Amino acid sequence: MENSHECPKMVKDVSLQELRDRLAKFASDRGWEQYHSPRNLLLALVGEVGELSEIFQWKGEVARGLPNWSRDDKEHLEEELSDVLLYLIQLADVCGLDLGEAALTKILKNAQKYPI
């Protein structure tokens, strides 16, 4: 990635660490770290989950793959899902947690709790 502001669509796998690092730099470049307390990030995350919920609010059941959705509707969904993910990653980071490791541990705990 030549320009840090570019986000090529061809990237298939992006690590949580890369997203965390990019978010930290983005906030640092703008002097926003002072506003990124765990509480503030949680409230921003909740707001974004609300925006995500609004997309589905009146649609009833939705088929996997969203076959009846327009390209614009899918793009809006991508944006809101991304907002939720990015705030979640930032929240974990400012709390000093490794979100990837925590998620893998939780999957193992769920497998023990809900055996096949």
Secondary structure as a PSIPRED ss2 file (coil, helix, strand):
# PSIPRED VFORMAT (PSIPRED V4.0)

   1 M C   1.000  0.000  0.000
   2 E C   1.000  0.000  0.000
   3 N C   1.000  0.000  0.000
   4 S C   1.000  0.000  0.000
   5 H C   1.000  0.000  0.000
   6 E C   1.000  0.000  0.000
   7 C C   1.000  0.000  0.000
   8 P C   1.000  0.000  0.000
   9 K C   1.000  0.000  0.000
  10 M C   1.000  0.000  0.000
  11 V C   1.000  0.000  0.000
  12 K C   1.000  0.000  0.000
  13 D C   1.000  0.000  0.000
  14 V C   1.000  0.000  0.000
  15 S C   1.000  0.000  0.000
  16 L H   0.000  1.000  0.000
  17 Q H   0.000  1.000  0.000
  18 E H   0.000  1.000  0.000
  19 L H   0.000  1.000  0.000
  20 R H   0.000  1.000  0.000
  21 D H   0.000  1.000  0.000
  22 R H   0.000  1.000  0.000
  23 L H   0.000  1.000  0.000
  24 A H   0.000  1.000  0.000
  25 K H   0.000  1.000  0.000
  26 F H   0.000  1.000  0.000
  27 A H   0.000  1.000  0.000
  28 S H   0.000  1.000  0.000
  29 D H   0.000  1.000  0.000
  30 R H   0.000  1.000  0.000
  31 G C   1.000  0.000  0.000
  32 W C   1.000  0.000  0.000
  33 E H   0.000  1.000  0.000
  34 Q H   0.000  1.000  0.000
  35 Y H   0.000  1.000  0.000
  36 H C   1.000  0.000  0.000
  37 S C   1.000  0.000  0.000
  38 P H   0.000  1.000  0.000
  39 R H   0.000  1.000  0.000
  40 N H   0.000  1.000  0.000
  41 L H   0.000  1.000  0.000
  42 L H   0.000  1.000  0.000
  43 L H   0.000  1.000  0.000
  44 A H   0.000  1.000  0.000
  45 L H   0.000  1.000  0.000
  46 V H   0.000  1.000  0.000
  47 G H   0.000  1.000  0.000
  48 E H   0.000  1.000  0.000
  49 V H   0.000  1.000  0.000
  50 G H   0.000  1.000  0.000
  51 E H   0.000  1.000  0.000
  52 L H   0.000  1.000  0.000
  53 S H   0.000  1.000  0.000
  54 E H   0.000  1.000  0.000
  55 I H   0.000  1.000  0.000
  56 F H   0.000  1.000  0.000
  57 Q C   1.000  0.000  0.000
  58 W C   1.000  0.000  0.000
  59 K C   1.000  0.000  0.000
  60 G C   1.000  0.000  0.000
  61 E C   1.000  0.000  0.000
  62 V C   1.000  0.000  0.000
  63 A C   1.000  0.000  0.000
  64 R C   1.000  0.000  0.000
  65 G C   1.000  0.000  0.000
  66 L C   1.000  0.000  0.000
  67 P C   1.000  0.000  0.000
  68 N C   1.000  0.000  0.000
  69 W C   1.000  0.000  0.000
  70 S C   1.000  0.000  0.000
  71 R H   0.000  1.000  0.000
  72 D H   0.000  1.000  0.000
  73 D H   0.000  1.000  0.000
  74 K H   0.000  1.000  0.000
  75 E H   0.000  1.000  0.000
  76 H H   0.000  1.000  0.000
  77 L H   0.000  1.000  0.000
  78 E H   0.000  1.000  0.000
  79 E H   0.000  1.000  0.000
  80 E H   0.000  1.000  0.000
  81 L H   0.000  1.000  0.000
  82 S H   0.000  1.000  0.000
  83 D H   0.000  1.000  0.000
  84 V H   0.000  1.000  0.000
  85 L H   0.000  1.000  0.000
  86 L H   0.000  1.000  0.000
  87 Y H   0.000  1.000  0.000
  88 L H   0.000  1.000  0.000
  89 I H   0.000  1.000  0.000
  90 Q H   0.000  1.000  0.000
  91 L H   0.000  1.000  0.000
  92 A H   0.000  1.000  0.000
  93 D H   0.000  1.000  0.000
  94 V H   0.000  1.000  0.000
  95 C C   1.000  0.000  0.000
  96 G C   1.000  0.000  0.000
  97 L C   1.000  0.000  0.000
  98 D C   1.000  0.000  0.000
  99 L H   0.000  1.000  0.000
 100 G H   0.000  1.000  0.000
 101 E H   0.000  1.000  0.000
 102 A H   0.000  1.000  0.000
 103 A H   0.000  1.000  0.000
 104 L H   0.000  1.000  0.000
 105 T H   0.000  1.000  0.000
 106 K H   0.000  1.000  0.000
 107 I H   0.000  1.000  0.000
 108 L H   0.000  1.000  0.000
 109 K H   0.000  1.000  0.000
 110 N H   0.000  1.000  0.000
 111 A H   0.000  1.000  0.000
 112 Q H   0.000  1.000  0.000
 113 K H   0.000  1.000  0.000
 114 Y C   1.000  0.000  0.000
 115 P C   1.000  0.000  0.000
 116 I C   1.000  0.000  0.000
